[in-house]
Amino acid sequence: MSAATGARLYKLGPADQIPIGEGRAFAIDDHQVAVFRLRDGQVRALSAVCPHRGGPLADGLTDRQQVICPLHNHAFQLIDGHCTTGAPSVRAYPVHVENGELVIHLHARLNPS
């Protein structure tokens, strides 16, 4: 656990398990997290469940800035989880690639909520 942030680091496996431009859902402790591998090589992580009606955000369409929930088209910013279409925002988590592996800081938050 990181003393500075209280974050726990979790290795999720190789980054290339997520095709470029797509997302995948991971169960970590009691959290469902969607990790997205963007076309420019960046990775982002959000809560995996849309707060509107439980849509699977990992299955949504993404661009460089947002993911669109596949059920009702709510849009969430990938950088901070803010919803731009009226639904409640979702948590965003710090994630990066280290030696080809996805590493997420699960208990750290990028946005207050």
LINTAKA-V857129 format. One line per field, one symbol per residue. ss: DSSP state (~ for helix, > for strand, _ for the rest). psi: psi as a letter, one per 20 degrees, with the letter a starting at -180 (. if undefined). burial: # if it has 9 or more other ideal C-beta (glycine too) atoms within 8 Angstrom, else .. Layout:
ss: ???
psi: ???
burial: ???
This chain:
ss: ________>>>>>>~~~____>>>>>>>__>>>>>>>_____>>>>>_>______>~~~_>>___>>>______>>>_____>________>>>>>>>__>>>>>________
psi: pphhijqppppiaphjioqpjrrqqqoockqppppporhjiqqqprqippigkkqnhhirpqbihrqppigjkqppphhjjppjjirqrrqqqpqrpokiqppqngjqqipp.
burial: .#....#.#..#..#..#...#####.#...#######....########.#..####.#.#...####.#..#####..#.#...#.#######.#...######.####..
